[in-house]
């Protein structure tokens, strides 16, 4: 592990000149010094380690800002010290987080493009080439999916408000208009299909694998409305036996990165190279919301998910502890947990018109682990609502999944977000605005989201 951490640091420094300011002001990869270019499989591997490092640090986009922003936009977190604008679903276009998330996502995409293009051009038949390219495709797909959920109308495949789509390393200052949502989903799905074929079998929670690609694709297919395919893909994950649920809900968050059985993809962290201050922020700057505290009452996960010390109420999933025996405020980000894929499977089965009994088996697998009684509902609409709520019980105050679920359900007319957030400003606030710097740099070729 320490060798991998060193590689990440080295590669991050190696490609430091590739840092993005925004998607329309990117340091072209052809400005890299020749000595730093991908001229061998070993250099490609180092570049890949550096690209993984974007998930764990740098802009903090993926392990801090994105989960915090979505949780604040949703139901489970409240700002304790600053308003941020996310809790009110009214974020200013000049917001620092906004720019960090947008540029951080495109930094990951640009580095992935660089690896895919340059590694593909390497001569020789070293089998590592295929795996490196597959992992880079996974990272590109993941970044586009995360950006689409925040900045594009992901809930409407007919919408023109997708993302700026780049599949090659940025070589010049050319500005590209946004592509439609369907085009973004097509790229994500193609990358994940190829990642399933090209990545290795699961070996570590810190790196992309075939099961990680299948798990992410099950979510993407669910969001895209391809429900039967989503259910089938999720089933491949839940029945693979490569990952299994932890014995208790608590163990997921006490194990963190140590010998976890359930986590499919997460970030490493330690007190030195991977320090991110996440545990401090998720307990001091953002606290469990009043809605979340009331919602969790009566659920067996309550006292683990929400910790009360005297008058202080804290997020129980990200509690400052120790790493290698030393105090640390750092923490991980659970990009994919097996528990979530069971719930993806349950929802996809119901929406595809599949067996409600099969859907309840998937749902109740999570409830059994939580020591909660089985759901016995036989009405599809009621069962879908039970699944949505279960995701709040299981995943609340973690990565903001409940916000994206609210948007998906609301866009289908299945709920009204104002029921949960009375001051919600309407569907134009389902997503965030494009950062003002990127709009200004695009010479009006990149259009803003409606309502901003």
For each residue, the residues with C-beta under 8 A, 3 or more apart:
1: 4 5 268
2: 5 6
3: 6 7
4: 1 7 8 49 206 268
5: 1 2 8 9 268 270 273 274
6: 2 3 9 10 273
7: 3 4 10 11 45 46 49 50
8: 4 5 11 12 49 50 52 53 56 273
9: 5 6 12 13 53 273
10: 6 7 13 14 46 49 50
11: 7 8 14 15 46 47 48 49 50 51 53
12: 8 9 15 16 50 53 54 57 58
13: 9 10 16
14: 10 11 36 46 47 50
15: 11 12 18 32 36 47 50 111 114
16: 12 13 19
17: 27 31 32 33 36
18: 15 27 29 32 107 110 111 114
19: 16 27 107
20: 23 25 26 27 103 104 106 107 110
21: 25 26 103 437
22: 25 26 99 102 103 106 435 437 438 441
23: 20 26 102 103 106 164 166 438 446
24: 164 173 175 438 441 442 446
25: 20 21 22 173 437 438 441
26: 20 21 22 23 106 110 170
27: 17 18 19 20 31 170
28: 31 169 170 171 172 173
29: 18 32 110 114 169 170 171
30: 169 171
31: 17 27 28
32: 15 17 18 29 36 37
33: 17 36 37
34: 37
35:
36: 14 15 17 32 33
37: 32 33 34 43 118
38: 43 44 47 114 115 118 119 122
39: 43 122
40: 43 44 122
41: 44 45 119 122 124 126 128 129 132
42: 45 46
43: 37 38 39 40 46 47
44: 38 40 41 47 48 115 118 119 122 128 129 132
45: 7 41 42 48 49 128 132
46: 7 10 11 14 42 43 49 50
47: 11 14 15 38 43 44 50 51 111 114 115 118
48: 11 44 45 51 52 115 132 135 136
49: 4 7 8 10 11 45 46 52 53
50: 7 8 10 11 12 14 15 46 47 53 54 111
51: 11 47 48 54 108 111 112 115 136 139
52: 8 48 49 55 56 139 206 207
53: 8 9 11 12 49 50 56 57 58
54: 12 50 51 57 58 59 61 62 104 107 108 111
55: 52 62 63 108 139 267 333 335
56: 8 52 53 62 63 267 268 269 274 276
57: 12 53 54 60 63 274 276
58: 12 53 54 61 104 107
59: 54 65 100 101 103 104 107
60: 57 63 64 65 100 104 276
61: 54 58 64 65 66 100 101 103 104 105
62: 54 55 56 65 66 104 105 108 146 267 333 335
63: 55 56 57 60 66 67 267 276 278 332 333
64: 60 61 67 68 276 277 278 281 333
65: 59 60 61 62 68 69 97 100 101 104
66: 61 62 63 69 70 101 146 150 399 400
67: 63 64 70 71 333 398 399 400
68: 64 65 71 72 77 86 281 282 285 286 400
69: 65 66 72 73 84 86 97 101 150 400 432
70: 66 67 73 74 149 150 399 400 401 403 404
71: 67 68 74 76 77 286 397 398 399 400 402 403
72: 68 69 77 78 79 84 86 87 286 400
73: 69 70 86 87 89 400 403
74: 70 71 77 400 402 403 404 406
75: 289 291 292 295 392 396 402 403 406 420 421
76: 71 288 289 291 292 392 396 397 400 402
77: 68 71 72 74 87 286 287 288 289 292 315 397
78: 72 87 286 287 288 289 290
79: 72 82 83 84 86 87 285 286
80: 284 285 286 287
81: 284 285
82: 79 285
83: 79 87 88
84: 69 72 79 87 91 95 97
85: 88 90 91 92 95
86: 68 69 72 73 79 89 91 97
87: 72 73 77 78 79 83 84
88: 83 85 423
89: 73 86 421 424 425 429
90: 85 425 429
91: 84 85 86 95 97 98 432 433
92: 85 95 98 433
93: 98 433 434 435 436 439 448 452
94: 98 99 435 436 437
95: 84 85 91 92 98 99 435
96: 99 100
97: 65 69 84 86 91 100 101
98: 91 92 93 94 95 101 102 432 433 435
99: 22 94 95 96 102 103 435 437 438
100: 59 60 61 65 96 97 103 104
101: 59 61 65 66 69 97 98 104 105 147 150
102: 22 23 98 99 105 106 147 151 434 435 438
103: 20 21 22 23 59 61 99 100 106 107 435 438
104: 20 54 58 59 60 61 62 65 100 101 107 108
105: 61 62 101 102 108 109 143 144 146 147
106: 20 22 23 26 102 103 109 110 143 147 164 166
107: 18 19 20 54 58 59 103 104 110 111
108: 51 54 55 62 104 105 111 112 139 140 142 143
109: 105 106 112 113 140 143 144 166
110: 18 20 26 29 106 107 113 114 166 169 170
111: 15 18 47 50 51 54 107 108 114 115 139
112: 51 108 109 115 116 136 137 139 140 143
113: 109 110 116 117 140 166 167 168 169 170
114: 15 18 29 38 47 110 111 117 118 169
115: 38 44 47 48 51 111 112 118 119 132 133 136
116: 112 113 119 120 133 136 137 140
117: 113 114 120 121 168 169
118: 37 38 44 47 114 115 121 122 169
119: 38 41 44 115 116 122 129 132 133 136
120: 116 117 129 133
121: 117 118
122: 38 39 40 41 44 118 119 126 129
123:
124: 41 129
125: 129
126: 41 122 129
127: 130 131
128: 41 44 45 131 132
129: 41 44 119 120 122 124 125 126 132 133
130: 127 133 134 198
131: 127 128 134 135 198 199 200
132: 41 44 45 48 115 119 128 129 135 136
133: 115 116 119 120 129 130 136 137 198
134: 130 131 137 138 194 195 197 198 199 200 208 213
135: 48 131 132 138 139 195 198 199 207 208
136: 48 51 112 115 116 119 132 133 139 140
137: 112 116 133 134 140 141 191 192 194 195 198
138: 134 135 141 142 191 192 195 199 208 212 213 216
139: 51 52 55 108 111 112 135 136 142 143 208
140: 108 109 112 113 116 136 137 143 144 191
141: 137 138 144 145 187 188 189 191 192 195 213 216 220
142: 108 138 139 145 146 216 335
143: 105 106 108 109 112 139 140 146 147
144: 105 109 140 141 147 148 163 184 187 188 191
145: 141 142 148 149 188 216 219 220
146: 62 66 105 142 143 149 150
147: 101 102 105 106 143 144 150 151 152 163
148: 144 145 151 152 154 162 163 181 184 185 188
149: 70 145 146 152 154 223 404 431
150: 66 69 70 101 146 147 431 432
151: 102 147 148 163 431 432 433 434 449
152: 147 148 149 159 161 162 163 178 181 184 431
153: 156 159 161 162 181 430 431 449
154: 148 149 181 223 404 407 431
155: 223 407 408 411 430
156: 153 159 181 411
157: 181 182 185 224 225
158: 180 181 182
159: 152 153 156 162 180 181
160: 178 180 181
161: 152 153 178 180 181 431 447 449 450
162: 148 152 153 159 165 178 179 180 181 182 183 184
163: 144 147 148 151 152 178 179 184
164: 23 24 106 176 177 178 179 446
165: 162 176 178 179 183 184 187
166: 23 106 109 110 113 170 176
167: 113 187
168: 113 117 171
169: 28 29 30 110 113 114 117 118
170: 26 27 28 29 110 113 166
171: 28 29 30 168
172: 28
173: 24 25 28
174:
175: 24 441 442 443 445 446
176: 164 165 166 445
177: 164 445 446 447
178: 152 160 161 162 163 164 165 446 447
179: 162 163 164 165 183 184
180: 158 159 160 161 162 183 184
181: 148 152 153 154 156 157 158 159 160 161 162 184 185
182: 157 158 162 185 186
183: 162 165 179 180 186 187
184: 144 148 152 162 163 165 179 180 181 187 188
185: 148 157 181 182 188 189 220 224
186: 182 183 189 190
187: 141 144 165 167 183 184 190 191
188: 141 144 145 148 184 185 191 192 220
189: 141 185 186 192 193 217 220 221 224
190: 186 187 193 194
191: 137 138 140 141 144 187 188 194 195
192: 137 138 141 188 189 195 196 213 216 217 220
193: 189 190 196 197 217
194: 134 137 190 191 197 198
195: 134 135 137 138 141 191 192 198 199 208 210 213
196: 192 193 199 210 213 214 217
197: 134 193 194
198: 130 131 133 134 135 137 194 195
199: 131 134 135 138 195 196 208 209 210 212 213
200: 131 134 203 209 210
201: 209 210 211 242
202: 209 210 211 212 242 243 264
203: 200 207 209
204: 207 209
205: 257 260 263 264 265 266
206: 4 52 257 265 266 267 268
207: 52 135 203 204 265
208: 134 135 138 139 195 199 212 213 265
209: 199 200 201 202 203 204 212 213 264 265
210: 195 196 199 200 201 202 213 214
211: 201 202 214 215 237 240 242 243 264
212: 138 199 202 208 209 215 216 264 265 336
213: 134 138 141 192 195 196 199 208 209 210 216 217
214: 196 210 211 217 218 233 236 237 240
215: 211 212 218 219 234 237 264 265 336 338 341
216: 138 141 142 145 192 212 213 219 220 336
217: 189 192 193 196 213 214 220 221 233
218: 214 215 221 222 230 233 234 237 341 344 345 348
219: 145 215 216 222 223 230 340 341 344
220: 141 145 185 188 189 192 216 217 223 224
221: 189 217 218 224 226 227 229 230 233 348
222: 218 219 225 226 227 230 234 344 347 348 351
223: 149 154 155 219 220 404 408
224: 157 185 189 220 221
225: 157 222
226: 221 222 229 230
227: 221 222 230 231 348 349 351 352
228: 231 232 348 352 354
229: 221 226 232 233
230: 218 219 221 222 226 227 233 234 344 345 348 352
231: 227 228 234 235 345 348 349 352 354
232: 228 229 235 236
233: 214 217 218 221 229 230 236 237
234: 215 218 222 230 231 237 238 341 342 344 345 348 362
235: 231 232 238 239 345
236: 214 232 233 239 240
237: 211 214 215 218 233 234 240 243 264 338 341 345
238: 234 235 338 341 342 345 362 365
239: 235 236
240: 211 214 236 237 243
241: 244
242: 201 202 211
243: 202 211 237 240 261 262 263 264 338
244: 241 261 262 338
245: 261 262 338 339 365 366 369
246: 249 251 252 255 260 261 262 369
247: 251 369
248: 251 252 369
249: 246 252 253 300 301 304 305 369 370 394
250: 253 254 304
251: 246 247 248 254 255
252: 246 248 249 255 260 262 263 334 337 339
253: 249 250 256 304 316 317 318 319
254: 250 251
255: 246 251 252 258 259 260
256: 253 260 331 332
257: 205 206 260 263 266 268 269 332
258: 255
259: 255
260: 205 246 252 255 256 257 263 266
261: 243 244 245 246
262: 243 244 245 246 252 337 338 339
263: 205 243 252 257 260 266 334 336 337 338
264: 202 205 209 211 212 215 237 243 335 336 337 338 341
265: 205 206 207 208 209 212 215 334 335 336
266: 205 206 257 260 263 332 333 334 335 336
267: 55 56 62 63 206 274 332 333 335
268: 1 4 5 56 206 257 274 332
269: 56 257 274 275 276 278 323 328 330 331 332
270: 5 273 274 275 323 324 328 330
271: 275 323 324 326 327 328 330
272: 275
273: 5 6 8 9 270
274: 5 56 57 267 268 269 270 330
275: 269 270 271 272 328 329 330
276: 56 57 60 63 64 269 330 331
277: 64 280 281 329 330
278: 63 64 269 281 282 318 329 330 331 332 333
279: 282 283 318 319 320 321 328 329 330 331
280: 277 283 284 285 320 329
281: 64 68 277 278 284 285 286
282: 68 278 279 285 286 315 317 318 331 397
283: 279 280 286 287 314 315 318 319 320
284: 80 81 280 281 287
285: 68 79 80 81 82 280 281 282
286: 68 71 72 77 78 79 80 281 282 283 315
287: 77 78 80 283 284 313 314 315
288: 76 77 78 292 293 305 306 313 314 315 397
289: 75 76 77 78 292 293
290: 78 293 294
291: 75 76 294 295 420
292: 75 76 77 288 289 295 296 306 392 396 397
293: 288 289 290 296 297 306 313
294: 290 291 297
295: 75 291 292 392 393 396
296: 292 293 299 301 302 305 306 393 396
297: 293 294 302
298: 302
299: 296 302 370 372 393
300: 249 370 371 372
301: 249 296 304 305 370 393 394
302: 296 297 298 299 305 306
303: 306 307 316
304: 249 250 253 301 307 316 317
305: 249 288 296 301 302 315 316 317 393 396 397
306: 288 292 293 296 302 303 313 314 315 316 397
307: 303 304 313 314 315 316 319
308: 312 313 314
309: 312 314
310:
311:
312: 308 309
313: 287 288 293 306 307 308
314: 283 287 288 306 307 308 309 319
315: 77 282 283 286 287 288 305 306 307 318 319 397
316: 253 303 304 305 306 307 319
317: 253 282 304 305 397 398
318: 253 278 279 282 283 315 331
319: 253 279 283 307 314 315 316
320: 279 280 283 327 328 329 331
321: 279 327 328
322: 325 326 327 328
323: 269 270 271 326 328 330
324: 270 271
325: 322
326: 271 322 323
327: 271 320 321 322
328: 269 270 271 275 279 320 321 322 323
329: 275 277 278 279 280 320
330: 269 270 271 274 275 276 277 278 279 323
331: 256 269 276 278 279 282 318 320
332: 63 256 257 266 267 268 269 278
333: 55 62 63 64 67 266 267 278 399
334: 252 263 265 266 337 398 399
335: 55 62 142 264 265 266 267 399
336: 212 215 216 263 264 265 266 340 341
337: 252 262 263 264 334 340 341 395
338: 215 237 238 243 244 245 262 263 264 341 342
339: 245 252 262 342 343 366 369 394 395
340: 219 336 337 343 344 391 394 395 401
341: 215 218 219 234 237 238 264 336 337 338 344 345
342: 234 238 338 339 345 346 362 363 365 366
343: 339 340 346 347 362 363 366 387 390 391 394 395
344: 218 219 222 230 234 340 341 347 348
345: 218 230 231 234 235 237 238 341 342 348 349 359 362
346: 342 343 349 350 359 360 362 363 387 390
347: 222 343 344 350 351 359 384 387 388
348: 218 221 222 227 228 230 231 234 344 345 351 352 354
349: 227 231 345 346 352 354 355 356 358 359 362
350: 346 347 354 356 359 380 383 384 387
351: 222 227 347 348 384
352: 227 228 230 231 348 349
353:
354: 228 231 348 349 350 358 359
355: 349 358 359
356: 349 350 359 360 378 380 383
357: 360 361
358: 349 354 355 361 362
359: 345 346 347 349 350 354 355 356 362 363 383 387
360: 346 356 357 363 364 374 375 376 377 383
361: 357 358 364 365
362: 234 238 342 343 345 346 349 358 359 365 366
363: 342 343 346 359 360 366 367 375 383 386 387 390
364: 360 361 367 368 374 375
365: 238 245 342 361 362 368 369
366: 245 339 342 343 362 363 369 370 390 394
367: 363 364 370 372 373 374 375 390
368: 364 365 371 372 374
369: 245 246 247 248 249 339 365 366
370: 249 299 300 301 366 367 393 394
371: 300 368
372: 299 300 367 368 393
373: 367
374: 360 364 367 368
375: 360 363 364 367 383 386 390
376: 360
377: 360 382 383 386
378: 356 383
379: 382 383
380: 350 356 383 384
381: 384 385 414
382: 377 379 385 386
383: 350 356 359 360 363 375 377 378 379 380 386 387
384: 347 350 351 380 381 387 388 409 414
385: 381 382 388 389 414 415
386: 363 375 377 382 383 389 390
387: 343 346 347 350 359 363 383 384 390 391
388: 347 384 385 391 392 402 405 409
389: 385 386 392 393
390: 343 346 363 366 367 375 386 387 393 394
391: 340 343 387 388 394 395 396 401 402 405
392: 75 76 292 295 388 389 395 396 402
393: 295 296 299 301 305 370 372 389 390 396
394: 249 301 339 340 343 366 370 390 391
395: 337 339 340 343 391 392 398 399 401 402
396: 75 76 292 295 296 305 391 392 393 402
397: 71 76 77 282 288 292 305 306 315 317
398: 67 71 317 334 395 401
399: 66 67 70 71 333 334 335 395
400: 66 67 68 69 70 71 72 73 74 76 403 404
401: 70 340 391 395 398 404 405
402: 71 74 75 76 388 391 392 395 396 405 406
403: 70 71 73 74 75 400 406 407
404: 70 74 149 154 223 400 401 407 408
405: 388 391 401 402 408 409
406: 74 75 402 403 409 410 415 417 420
407: 154 155 403 404 410 411 417 430 431
408: 155 223 404 405 411 412
409: 384 388 405 406 412 414 415
410: 406 407 413 414 415 416 417 427 430
411: 155 156 407 408 427 430
412: 408 409
413: 410
414: 381 384 385 409 410
415: 385 406 409 410 419
416: 410 419
417: 406 407 410 420 421 424
418: 421 422 424
419: 415 416
420: 75 291 406 417 424
421: 75 89 417 418 424
422: 418
423: 88
424: 89 417 418 420 421 429
425: 89 90 428 429 451
426: 429 451
427: 410 411 430
428: 425 449 450 451 452
429: 89 90 424 425 426 451
430: 153 155 407 410 411 427
431: 149 150 151 152 153 154 161 407 449
432: 69 91 98 150 151 449
433: 91 92 93 98 151 436 448 449 452
434: 93 102 151 438 439 446 448 449 452
435: 22 93 94 95 98 99 102 103 438 439
436: 93 94 433 439 440
437: 21 22 25 94 99 440 441
438: 22 23 24 25 99 102 103 434 435 441 442 446
439: 93 434 435 436 442 444 446 448
440: 436 437
441: 22 24 25 175 437 438
442: 24 175 438 439 445 446
443: 175
444: 439 447
445: 175 176 177 442
446: 23 24 164 175 177 178 434 438 439 442
447: 161 177 178 444
448: 93 433 434 439 452
449: 151 153 161 428 431 432 433 434 452
450: 161 428
451: 425 426 428 429
452: 93 428 433 434 448 449
